[in-house]
Amino acid sequence: MTRSAEIPRLGHGLGLRTVHYSDVLDGEPRVDWFEVISENYMIPGGRPLWILEQVRARSRS
């Protein structure tokens, strides 16, 4: 078995950064998943957490 046959295709991802927020929410980004740094969202409420919740809700549809 070749190494490529052992690795599942996970798609194309992008690190979710503040400069991407408006593009992500205003359209349909052509990525399969977003990478987030959990420490950036471990706060009670606030805009970053709201954005993350919006991105998460869109990815389920």
C-alpha positions, 0 to 999 in steps of 0.5 A: 500500500502506498503512503497516499492511499493511507492518508484520507483526503481532508479537503482544503483548509484555511486559518480563520483570521480576523482579516477573513471575517467579512469575506467568510460571512458575506459569501461562500468561501471555497474551502472545506474547513477552517483552522482556529486557534482555540485561545482566541475564542476562549472568552465569554461572548464578544465578536470573535466568539459570535463570528466563530458561531456563525462560521460553524453554523454555516459549515453545517448546512 
